[in-house]
Every structure is written in structure tokens, then in C-alpha cells.
Amino acid sequence: MSIPIEYQKRSVSMPQDLIAEVRARVGSREFSPYVARAVQHQLRRDALDDILTGMEAKYGPVNEASVAAIAASLES
């Protein structure tokens, strides 16, 4: 059983070219759900950035050589 989601109408100003791109991709009827998913995605990225910033403050900056070594091992 799913929990119903309450919606609230908001006015958002966006560049016209961005609006045209979204409409071309999803049409007018799916515009709001598309934007809502994009905002949800950004909020998740922001939360991850907050976690990474906290870890860097606690443990220091990431060693770029270690990152490169791990990336290389994942590619092989």
C-alpha cells in the first residue's frame, strides 16, 4: 500500500531555452514531474556533498593518488 503524496503548486522562473528543452523531452503534461525529479536528484547530490565535506573536515583531504589507483583498479 503506497502513501499518497501531497502536492503544492509553486511558481518557478527558468530560462526559456531550458523550458523548451524540457518540453521537447517530456511534453507539457510531464513538465512538473520532470522538474520535481530533477530537484530531488539535486537534493540527494547536495546531501552527499555535505557528507563528503564533513568527512574531509574530520579526516583531511582525499589523497588524489589513492583515488587514481582505485579508479585504475576498477577499470581493469
PyMOL commands that set and color helices and strands:
alter all, ss='L'
color gray80, all
select helices_A, chain A and resi 16-26+31-59+64-75
alter helices_A, ss='H'
color red, helices_A
deselect
rebuild
show_as cartoon
